[in-house]
Amino acid sequence: MSLVPPVHFALLKASEIRDNFYQVQREMNWTAGMPTNALLVSGPSKTADIEQVLAYGAHGPKDLIVLILEDA
């Protein structure tokens, strides 16, 4: 059971995509303090909580769908 839906849909504006996280921090002025709702996911989760057997993708959605919206 997860609090996260099985599929995550991300809608991104092409003009707002940046090359790296540093650019986002600078443009959003996060150097003064990051927002409390920021979440940085670096890869699939893994856990060995159950019987010490390593399992990948135990937390979070199983699928990620990214749609890039072209600017009008």
mmCIF file as gemmi writes it, N, C-alpha and C atoms, coordinates in Angstrom:
data_model
loop_
_atom_site.group_PDB
_atom_site.id
_atom_site.type_symbol
_atom_site.label_atom_id
_atom_site.label_alt_id
_atom_site.label_comp_id
_atom_site.label_asym_id
_atom_site.label_entity_id
_atom_site.label_seq_id
_atom_site.pdbx_PDB_ins_code
_atom_site.Cartn_x
_atom_site.Cartn_y
_atom_site.Cartn_z
_atom_site.occupancy
_atom_site.B_iso_or_equiv
_atom_site.pdbx_formal_charge
_atom_site.auth_seq_id
_atom_site.auth_asym_id
_atom_site.pdbx_PDB_model_num
ATOM 1 N N . MET Axp A 1 ? 0.845 -1.177 0 1 0 ? 1 A 1
ATOM 2 C CA . MET Axp A 1 ? 0 0 0 1 0 ? 1 A 1
ATOM 3 C C . MET Axp A 1 ? 0.887 1.236 0 1 0 ? 1 A 1
ATOM 4 N N . SER Axp A 2 ? 0.561 2.187 -0.837 1 0 ? 2 A 1
ATOM 5 C CA . SER Axp A 2 ? 1.359 3.399 -0.963 1 0 ? 2 A 1
ATOM 6 C C . SER Axp A 2 ? 0.455 4.618 -0.946 1 0 ? 2 A 1
ATOM 7 N N . LEU Axp A 3 ? 0.979 5.722 -0.454 1 0 ? 3 A 1
ATOM 8 C CA . LEU Axp A 3 ? 0.246 6.978 -0.51 1 0 ? 3 A 1
ATOM 9 C C . LEU Axp A 3 ? 0.431 7.666 -1.857 1 0 ? 3 A 1
ATOM 10 N N . VAL Axp A 4 ? 1.279 7.102 -2.69 1 0 ? 4 A 1
ATOM 11 C CA . VAL Axp A 4 ? 1.579 7.681 -3.993 1 0 ? 4 A 1
ATOM 12 C C . VAL Axp A 4 ? 0.818 6.906 -5.064 1 0 ? 4 A 1
ATOM 13 N N . PRO Axp A 5 ? 0.223 7.588 -6.044 1 0 ? 5 A 1
ATOM 14 C CA . PRO Axp A 5 ? -0.475 6.873 -7.11 1 0 ? 5 A 1
ATOM 15 C C . PRO Axp A 5 ? 0.491 6.008 -7.92 1 0 ? 5 A 1
ATOM 16 N N . PRO Axp A 6 ? -0.01 4.971 -8.574 1 0 ? 6 A 1
ATOM 17 C CA . PRO Axp A 6 ? 0.864 4.055 -9.313 1 0 ? 6 A 1
ATOM 18 C C . PRO Axp A 6 ? 1.514 4.684 -10.548 1 0 ? 6 A 1
ATOM 19 N N . VAL Axp A 7 ? 0.92 5.766 -11.08 1 0 ? 7 A 1
ATOM 20 C CA . VAL Axp A 7 ? 1.483 6.446 -12.249 1 0 ? 7 A 1
ATOM 21 C C . VAL Axp A 7 ? 1.605 7.934 -11.927 1 0 ? 7 A 1
ATOM 22 N N . HIS Axp A 8 ? 2.773 8.507 -12.224 1 0 ? 8 A 1
ATOM 23 C CA . HIS Axp A 8 ? 2.98 9.948 -12.028 1 0 ? 8 A 1
ATOM 24 C C . HIS Axp A 8 ? 3.037 10.61 -13.394 1 0 ? 8 A 1
ATOM 25 N N . PHE Axp A 9 ? 2.137 11.564 -13.629 1 0 ? 9 A 1
ATOM 26 C CA . PHE Axp A 9 ? 2.137 12.35 -14.86 1 0 ? 9 A 1
ATOM 27 C C . PHE Axp A 9 ? 2.783 13.696 -14.562 1 0 ? 9 A 1
ATOM 28 N N . ALA Axp A 10 ? 3.756 14.092 -15.36 1 0 ? 10 A 1
ATOM 29 C CA . ALA Axp A 10 ? 4.407 15.391 -15.194 1 0 ? 10 A 1
ATOM 30 C C . ALA Axp A 10 ? 4.208 16.194 -16.47 1 0 ? 10 A 1
ATOM 31 N N . LEU Axp A 11 ? 3.641 17.385 -16.34 1 0 ? 11 A 1
ATOM 32 C CA . LEU Axp A 11 ? 3.467 18.302 -17.466 1 0 ? 11 A 1
ATOM 33 C C . LEU Axp A 11 ? 4.489 19.413 -17.306 1 0 ? 11 A 1
ATOM 34 N N . LEU Axp A 12 ? 5.39 19.542 -18.273 1 0 ? 12 A 1
ATOM 35 C CA . LEU Axp A 12 ? 6.463 20.527 -18.191 1 0 ? 12 A 1
ATOM 36 C C . LEU Axp A 12 ? 6.395 21.485 -19.365 1 0 ? 12 A 1
ATOM 37 N N . LYS Axp A 13 ? 6.527 22.775 -19.078 1 0 ? 13 A 1
ATOM 38 C CA . LYS Axp A 13 ? 6.639 23.762 -20.151 1 0 ? 13 A 1
ATOM 39 C C . LYS Axp A 13 ? 8.07 23.709 -20.679 1 0 ? 13 A 1
ATOM 40 N N . ALA Axp A 14 ? 8.221 23.634 -21.981 1 0 ? 14 A 1
ATOM 41 C CA . ALA Axp A 14 ? 9.551 23.538 -22.586 1 0 ? 14 A 1
ATOM 42 C C . ALA Axp A 14 ? 10.436 24.713 -22.178 1 0 ? 14 A 1
ATOM 43 N N . SER Axp A 15 ? 9.851 25.892 -22.05 1 0 ? 15 A 1
ATOM 44 C CA . SER Axp A 15 ? 10.633 27.088 -21.709 1 0 ? 15 A 1
ATOM 45 C C . SER Axp A 15 ? 11.119 27.092 -20.264 1 0 ? 15 A 1
ATOM 46 N N . GLU Axp A 16 ? 10.572 26.211 -19.425 1 0 ? 16 A 1
ATOM 47 C CA . GLU Axp A 16 ? 10.954 26.185 -18.013 1 0 ? 16 A 1
ATOM 48 C C . GLU Axp A 16 ? 11.882 25.025 -17.662 1 0 ? 16 A 1
ATOM 49 N N . ILE Axp A 17 ? 12.291 24.245 -18.644 1 0 ? 17 A 1
ATOM 50 C CA . ILE Axp A 17 ? 13.21 23.133 -18.397 1 0 ? 17 A 1
ATOM 51 C C . ILE Axp A 17 ? 14.628 23.686 -18.336 1 0 ? 17 A 1
ATOM 52 N N . ARG Axp A 18 ? 15.373 23.292 -17.326 1 0 ? 18 A 1
ATOM 53 C CA . ARG Axp A 18 ? 16.741 23.765 -17.133 1 0 ? 18 A 1
ATOM 54 C C . ARG Axp A 18 ? 17.711 22.601 -17.235 1 0 ? 18 A 1
ATOM 55 N N . ASP Axp A 19 ? 18.976 22.924 -17.468 1 0 ? 19 A 1
ATOM 56 C CA . ASP Axp A 19 ? 20.009 21.903 -17.635 1 0 ? 19 A 1
ATOM 57 C C . ASP Axp A 19 ? 20.399 21.221 -16.33 1 0 ? 19 A 1
ATOM 58 N N . ASN Axp A 20 ? 20.295 21.949 -15.223 1 0 ? 20 A 1
ATOM 59 C CA . ASN Axp A 20 ? 20.725 21.363 -13.955 1 0 ? 20 A 1
ATOM 60 C C . ASN Axp A 20 ? 19.99 22.015 -12.789 1 0 ? 20 A 1
ATOM 61 N N . PHE Axp A 21 ? 20.125 21.388 -11.626 1 0 ? 21 A 1
ATOM 62 C CA . PHE Axp A 21 ? 19.424 21.842 -10.432 1 0 ? 21 A 1
ATOM 63 C C . PHE Axp A 21 ? 19.947 23.19 -9.952 1 0 ? 21 A 1
ATOM 64 N N . TYR Axp A 22 ? 21.222 23.483 -10.193 1 0 ? 22 A 1
ATOM 65 C CA . TYR Axp A 22 ? 21.795 24.767 -9.787 1 0 ? 22 A 1
ATOM 66 C C . TYR Axp A 22 ? 21.071 25.931 -10.469 1 0 ? 22 A 1
ATOM 67 N N . GLN Axp A 23 ? 20.751 25.788 -11.752 1 0 ? 23 A 1
ATOM 68 C CA . GLN Axp A 23 ? 20.032 26.844 -12.474 1 0 ? 23 A 1
ATOM 69 C C . GLN Axp A 23 ? 18.662 27.097 -11.844 1 0 ? 23 A 1
ATOM 70 N N . VAL Axp A 24 ? 17.988 26.035 -11.458 1 0 ? 24 A 1
ATOM 71 C CA . VAL Axp A 24 ? 16.673 26.178 -10.826 1 0 ? 24 A 1
ATOM 72 C C . VAL Axp A 24 ? 16.814 26.911 -9.497 1 0 ? 24 A 1
ATOM 73 N N . GLN Axp A 25 ? 17.794 26.519 -8.692 1 0 ? 25 A 1
ATOM 74 C CA . GLN Axp A 25 ? 18.015 27.178 -7.401 1 0 ? 25 A 1
ATOM 75 C C . GLN Axp A 25 ? 18.248 28.675 -7.579 1 0 ? 25 A 1
ATOM 76 N N . ARG Axp A 26 ? 19.068 29.036 -8.547 1 0 ? 26 A 1
ATOM 77 C CA . ARG Axp A 26 ? 19.4 30.441 -8.772 1 0 ? 26 A 1
ATOM 78 C C . ARG Axp A 26 ? 18.182 31.226 -9.266 1 0 ? 26 A 1
ATOM 79 N N . GLU Axp A 27 ? 17.467 30.691 -10.255 1 0 ? 27 A 1
ATOM 80 C CA . GLU Axp A 27 ? 16.329 31.407 -10.83 1 0 ? 27 A 1
ATOM 81 C C . GLU Axp A 27 ? 15.155 31.521 -9.863 1 0 ? 27 A 1
ATOM 82 N N . MET Axp A 28 ? 14.973 30.541 -9.002 1 0 ? 28 A 1
ATOM 83 C CA . MET Axp A 28 ? 13.874 30.561 -8.034 1 0 ? 28 A 1
ATOM 84 C C . MET Axp A 28 ? 14.287 31.203 -6.712 1 0 ? 28 A 1
ATOM 85 N N . ASN Axp A 29 ? 15.535 31.691 -6.642 1 0 ? 29 A 1
ATOM 86 C CA . ASN Axp A 29 ? 16.086 32.317 -5.439 1 0 ? 29 A 1
ATOM 87 C C . ASN Axp A 29 ? 16.021 31.375 -4.229 1 0 ? 29 A 1
ATOM 88 N N . TRP Axp A 30 ? 16.299 30.102 -4.455 1 0 ? 30 A 1
ATOM 89 C CA . TRP Axp A 30 ? 16.286 29.132 -3.363 1 0 ? 30 A 1
ATOM 90 C C . TRP Axp A 30 ? 17.521 29.247 -2.479 1 0 ? 30 A 1
ATOM 91 N N . THR Axp A 31 ? 18.497 30.061 -2.888 1 0 ? 31 A 1
ATOM 92 C CA . THR Axp A 31 ? 19.67 30.243 -2.031 1 0 ? 31 A 1
ATOM 93 C C . THR Axp A 31 ? 19.284 30.931 -0.73 1 0 ? 31 A 1
ATOM 94 N N . ALA Axp A 32 ? 18.185 31.69 -0.75 1 0 ? 32 A 1
ATOM 95 C CA . ALA Axp A 32 ? 17.686 32.338 0.462 1 0 ? 32 A 1
ATOM 96 C C . ALA Axp A 32 ? 16.929 31.351 1.345 1 0 ? 32 A 1
ATOM 97 N N . GLY Axp A 33 ? 16.541 30.217 0.805 1 0 ? 33 A 1
ATOM 98 C CA . GLY Axp A 33 ? 15.795 29.197 1.542 1 0 ? 33 A 1
ATOM 99 C C . GLY Axp A 33 ? 14.888 28.43 0.612 1 0 ? 33 A 1
ATOM 100 N N . MET Axp A 34 ? 15.016 27.119 0.635 1 0 ? 34 A 1
ATOM 101 C CA . MET Axp A 34 ? 14.192 26.293 -0.245 1 0 ? 34 A 1
ATOM 102 C C . MET Axp A 34 ? 12.754 26.247 0.259 1 0 ? 34 A 1
ATOM 103 N N . PRO Axp A 35 ? 11.798 26.1 -0.649 1 0 ? 35 A 1
ATOM 104 C CA . PRO Axp A 35 ? 10.404 25.969 -0.219 1 0 ? 35 A 1
ATOM 105 C C . PRO Axp A 35 ? 10.202 24.658 0.534 1 0 ? 35 A 1
ATOM 106 N N . THR Axp A 36 ? 9.21 24.626 1.402 1 0 ? 36 A 1
ATOM 107 C CA . THR Axp A 36 ? 8.973 23.427 2.211 1 0 ? 36 A 1
ATOM 108 C C . THR Axp A 36 ? 8.395 22.28 1.397 1 0 ? 36 A 1
ATOM 109 N N . ASN Axp A 37 ? 7.888 22.543 0.196 1 0 ? 37 A 1
ATOM 110 C CA . ASN Axp A 37 ? 7.284 21.484 -0.609 1 0 ? 37 A 1
ATOM 111 C C . ASN Axp A 37 ? 8.2 20.982 -1.72 1 0 ? 37 A 1
ATOM 112 N N . ALA Axp A 38 ? 9.481 21.291 -1.667 1 0 ? 38 A 1
ATOM 113 C CA . ALA Axp A 38 ? 10.418 20.823 -2.694 1 0 ? 38 A 1
ATOM 114 C C . ALA Axp A 38 ? 10.8 19.374 -2.434 1 0 ? 38 A 1
ATOM 115 N N . LEU Axp A 39 ? 10.882 18.599 -3.495 1 0 ? 39 A 1
ATOM 116 C CA . LEU Axp A 39 ? 11.251 17.192 -3.387 1 0 ? 39 A 1
ATOM 117 C C . LEU Axp A 39 ? 12.187 16.859 -4.534 1 0 ? 39 A 1
ATOM 118 N N . LEU Axp A 40 ? 13.345 16.367 -4.212 1 0 ? 40 A 1
ATOM 119 C CA . LEU Axp A 40 ? 14.326 15.989 -5.222 1 0 ? 40 A 1
ATOM 120 C C . LEU Axp A 40 ? 14.452 14.467 -5.218 1 0 ? 40 A 1
ATOM 121 N N . VAL Axp A 41 ? 14.035 13.847 -6.312 1 0 ? 41 A 1
ATOM 122 C CA . VAL Axp A 41 ? 14.099 12.397 -6.447 1 0 ? 41 A 1
ATOM 123 C C . VAL Axp A 41 ? 15.273 12.081 -7.356 1 0 ? 41 A 1
ATOM 124 N N . SER Axp A 42 ? 16.216 11.302 -6.852 1 0 ? 42 A 1
ATOM 125 C CA . SER Axp A 42 ? 17.433 11.038 -7.618 1 0 ? 42 A 1
ATOM 126 C C . SER Axp A 42 ? 17.439 9.673 -8.301 1 0 ? 42 A 1
ATOM 127 N N . GLY Axp A 43 ? 16.455 8.853 -8.025 1 0 ? 43 A 1
ATOM 128 C CA . GLY Axp A 43 ? 16.401 7.536 -8.645 1 0 ? 43 A 1
ATOM 129 C C . GLY Axp A 43 ? 15.364 6.664 -7.963 1 0 ? 43 A 1
ATOM 130 N N . PRO Axp A 44 ? 15.229 5.437 -8.412 1 0 ? 44 A 1
ATOM 131 C CA . PRO Axp A 44 ? 14.237 4.547 -7.804 1 0 ? 44 A 1
ATOM 132 C C . PRO Axp A 44 ? 14.598 4.22 -6.366 1 0 ? 44 A 1
ATOM 133 N N . SER Axp A 45 ? 13.565 4.048 -5.557 1 0 ? 45 A 1
ATOM 134 C CA . SER Axp A 45 ? 13.803 3.716 -4.155 1 0 ? 45 A 1
ATOM 135 C C . SER Axp A 45 ? 14.2 2.253 -4.025 1 0 ? 45 A 1
ATOM 136 N N . LYS Axp A 46 ? 14.807 1.941 -2.904 1 0 ? 46 A 1
ATOM 137 C CA . LYS Axp A 46 ? 15.116 0.541 -2.605 1 0 ? 46 A 1
ATOM 138 C C . LYS Axp A 46 ? 15.053 0.346 -1.101 1 0 ? 46 A 1
ATOM 139 N N . THR Axp A 47 ? 14.721 -0.848 -0.699 1 0 ? 47 A 1
ATOM 140 C CA . THR Axp A 47 ? 14.617 -1.165 0.715 1 0 ? 47 A 1
ATOM 141 C C . THR Axp A 47 ? 14.964 -2.628 0.938 1 0 ? 47 A 1
ATOM 142 N N . ALA Axp A 48 ? 15.421 -2.922 2.126 1 0 ? 48 A 1
ATOM 143 C CA . ALA Axp A 48 ? 15.676 -4.311 2.526 1 0 ? 48 A 1
ATOM 144 C C . ALA Axp A 48 ? 14.958 -4.578 3.842 1 0 ? 48 A 1
ATOM 145 N N . ASP Axp A 49 ? 13.849 -3.889 4.065 1 0 ? 49 A 1
ATOM 146 C CA . ASP Axp A 49 ? 13.11 -4.006 5.318 1 0 ? 49 A 1
ATOM 147 C C . ASP Axp A 49 ? 12.477 -5.379 5.512 1 0 ? 49 A 1
ATOM 148 N N . ILE Axp A 50 ? 12.063 -5.997 4.43 1 0 ? 50 A 1
ATOM 149 C CA . ILE Axp A 50 ? 11.351 -7.269 4.539 1 0 ? 50 A 1
ATOM 150 C C . ILE Axp A 50 ? 12.325 -8.414 4.322 1 0 ? 50 A 1
ATOM 151 N N . GLU Axp A 51 ? 12.566 -9.176 5.351 1 0 ? 51 A 1
ATOM 152 C CA . GLU Axp A 51 ? 13.433 -10.361 5.315 1 0 ? 51 A 1
ATOM 153 C C . GLU Axp A 51 ? 14.825 -10.054 4.775 1 0 ? 51 A 1
ATOM 154 N N . GLN Axp A 52 ? 15.266 -8.808 4.884 1 0 ? 52 A 1
ATOM 155 C CA . GLN Axp A 52 ? 16.598 -8.393 4.441 1 0 ? 52 A 1
ATOM 156 C C . GLN Axp A 52 ? 16.867 -8.708 2.968 1 0 ? 52 A 1
ATOM 157 N N . VAL Axp A 53 ? 15.817 -8.707 2.154 1 0 ? 53 A 1
ATOM 158 C CA . VAL Axp A 53 ? 15.937 -8.919 0.713 1 0 ? 53 A 1
ATOM 159 C C . VAL Axp A 53 ? 15.8 -7.559 0.033 1 0 ? 53 A 1
ATOM 160 N N . LEU Axp A 54 ? 16.8 -7.189 -0.767 1 0 ? 54 A 1
ATOM 161 C CA . LEU Axp A 54 ? 16.793 -5.888 -1.419 1 0 ? 54 A 1
ATOM 162 C C . LEU Axp A 54 ? 15.72 -5.835 -2.504 1 0 ? 54 A 1
ATOM 163 N N . ALA Axp A 55 ? 14.85 -4.842 -2.408 1 0 ? 55 A 1
ATOM 164 C CA . ALA Axp A 55 ? 13.778 -4.655 -3.387 1 0 ? 55 A 1
ATOM 165 C C . ALA Axp A 55 ? 13.845 -3.231 -3.919 1 0 ? 55 A 1
ATOM 166 N N . TYR Axp A 56 ? 13.795 -3.077 -5.232 1 0 ? 56 A 1
ATOM 167 C CA . TYR Axp A 56 ? 13.814 -1.758 -5.864 1 0 ? 56 A 1
ATOM 168 C C . TYR Axp A 56 ? 12.393 -1.305 -6.166 1 0 ? 56 A 1
ATOM 169 N N . GLY Axp A 57 ? 12.179 -0.003 -6.133 1 0 ? 57 A 1
ATOM 170 C CA . GLY Axp A 57 ? 10.868 0.55 -6.47 1 0 ? 57 A 1
ATOM 171 C C . GLY Axp A 57 ? 9.808 0.274 -5.428 1 0 ? 57 A 1
ATOM 172 N N . ALA Axp A 58 ? 10.206 0.165 -4.176 1 0 ? 58 A 1
ATOM 173 C CA . ALA Axp A 58 ? 9.255 -0.166 -3.115 1 0 ? 58 A 1
ATOM 174 C C . ALA Axp A 58 ? 8.349 1.008 -2.769 1 0 ? 58 A 1
ATOM 175 N N . HIS Axp A 59 ? 8.822 2.222 -2.976 1 0 ? 59 A 1
ATOM 176 C CA . HIS Axp A 59 ? 8.058 3.416 -2.635 1 0 ? 59 A 1
ATOM 177 C C . HIS Axp A 59 ? 7.898 4.271 -3.884 1 0 ? 59 A 1
ATOM 178 N N . GLY Axp A 60 ? 6.761 4.912 -3.995 1 0 ? 60 A 1
ATOM 179 C CA . GLY Axp A 60 ? 6.539 5.815 -5.117 1 0 ? 60 A 1
ATOM 180 C C . GLY Axp A 60 ? 5.857 5.136 -6.283 1 0 ? 60 A 1
ATOM 181 N N . PRO Axp A 61 ? 5.603 5.909 -7.334 1 0 ? 61 A 1
ATOM 182 C CA . PRO Axp A 61 ? 4.89 5.371 -8.491 1 0 ? 61 A 1
ATOM 183 C C . PRO Axp A 61 ? 5.733 4.349 -9.252 1 0 ? 61 A 1
ATOM 184 N N . LYS Axp A 62 ? 5.05 3.451 -9.915 1 0 ? 62 A 1
ATOM 185 C CA . LYS Axp A 62 ? 5.736 2.435 -10.722 1 0 ? 62 A 1
ATOM 186 C C . LYS Axp A 62 ? 6.08 2.962 -12.109 1 0 ? 62 A 1
ATOM 187 N N . ASP Axp A 63 ? 5.309 3.941 -12.589 1 0 ? 63 A 1
ATOM 188 C CA . ASP Axp A 63 ? 5.533 4.495 -13.924 1 0 ? 63 A 1
ATOM 189 C C . ASP Axp A 63 ? 5.595 6.015 -13.859 1 0 ? 63 A 1
ATOM 190 N N . LEU Axp A 64 ? 6.395 6.599 -14.75 1 0 ? 64 A 1
ATOM 191 C CA . LEU Axp A 64 ? 6.513 8.046 -14.882 1 0 ? 64 A 1
ATOM 192 C C . LEU Axp A 64 ? 6.264 8.412 -16.337 1 0 ? 64 A 1
ATOM 193 N N . ILE Axp A 65 ? 5.322 9.314 -16.552 1 0 ? 65 A 1
ATOM 194 C CA . ILE Axp A 65 ? 5.017 9.798 -17.892 1 0 ? 65 A 1
ATOM 195 C C . ILE Axp A 65 ? 5.257 11.302 -17.897 1 0 ? 65 A 1
ATOM 196 N N . VAL Axp A 66 ? 6.157 11.768 -18.764 1 0 ? 66 A 1
ATOM 197 C CA . VAL Axp A 66 ? 6.494 13.189 -18.848 1 0 ? 66 A 1
ATOM 198 C C . VAL Axp A 66 ? 6.014 13.726 -20.188 1 0 ? 66 A 1
ATOM 199 N N . LEU Axp A 67 ? 5.196 14.763 -20.142 1 0 ? 67 A 1
ATOM 200 C CA . LEU Axp A 67 ? 4.721 15.437 -21.345 1 0 ? 67 A 1
ATOM 201 C C . LEU Axp A 67 ? 5.317 16.837 -21.363 1 0 ? 67 A 1
ATOM 202 N N . ILE Axp A 68 ? 5.999 17.18 -22.454 1 0 ? 68 A 1
ATOM 203 C CA . ILE Axp A 68 ? 6.609 18.5 -22.592 1 0 ? 68 A 1
ATOM 204 C C . ILE Axp A 68 ? 5.717 19.342 -23.492 1 0 ? 68 A 1
ATOM 205 N N . LEU Axp A 69 ? 5.259 20.468 -22.948 1 0 ? 69 A 1
ATOM 206 C CA . LEU Axp A 69 ? 4.357 21.354 -23.67 1 0 ? 69 A 1
ATOM 207 C C . LEU Axp A 69 ? 5.163 22.426 -24.386 1 0 ? 69 A 1
ATOM 208 N N . GLU Axp A 70 ? 5.005 22.515 -25.699 1 0 ? 70 A 1
ATOM 209 C CA . GLU Axp A 70 ? 5.676 23.549 -26.48 1 0 ? 70 A 1
ATOM 210 C C . GLU Axp A 70 ? 5.037 24.895 -26.173 1 0 ? 70 A 1
ATOM 211 N N . ASP Axp A 71 ? 5.857 25.929 -26.136 1 0 ? 71 A 1
ATOM 212 C CA . ASP Axp A 71 ? 5.349 27.27 -25.878 1 0 ? 71 A 1
ATOM 213 C C . ASP Axp A 71 ? 4.599 27.785 -27.1 1 0 ? 71 A 1
ATOM 214 N N . ALA Axp A 72 ? 3.513 28.507 -26.836 1 0 ? 72 A 1
ATOM 215 C CA . ALA Axp A 72 ? 2.68 29.028 -27.931 1 0 ? 72 A 1
ATOM 216 C C . ALA Axp A 72 ? 3.274 30.273 -28.541 1 0 ? 72 A 1
